[in-house]
Amino acid sequence: MAEKVSSLKWFGTALKALLVLADHEGRCPSGQMAEKLESKSLYLRKVLTHLVKAGLIHAKEGRDGGYSLAERPENITLAEVYEAMRSETISKGFLEVEGDACFSPSTTSALCELRNEMEGWIVDGLEQKTLADLLAKEKN
């Protein structure tokens, strides 16, 4: 299996793919989903692989194959999607601290602690939202 990527684009694509599945009756083929999302099928299947591995969606291969949600939208938190996609923290992109030799060790340590706190804030916020919350806003 391919490694997870750090790009936030993958997280956004995963959320949009889940929204398509939540609004689709039965299994949705990746080609149809890619068309709706205006995405390349190969790229989308790479993202979907991570969602399958995390148990957020089911995949069925073959003629009648496709993807479907493994849970109801209200049972899928955005934090679960984030965890399925990430290989490094979002906050690392906001606050890079590795290799900052110009700072004292205590300042570098404080910056690392801040980055870890930021990651906690992000995950806590994502834990409070579900896929259903996004659907409700989409339909209003």
Helices and strands as residue ranges (DSSP letters): H 8-22, H 30-37, H 41-53, E 57-60, E 66-69, G 73-75, H 78-85, H 90-94, H 105-127, H 131-139
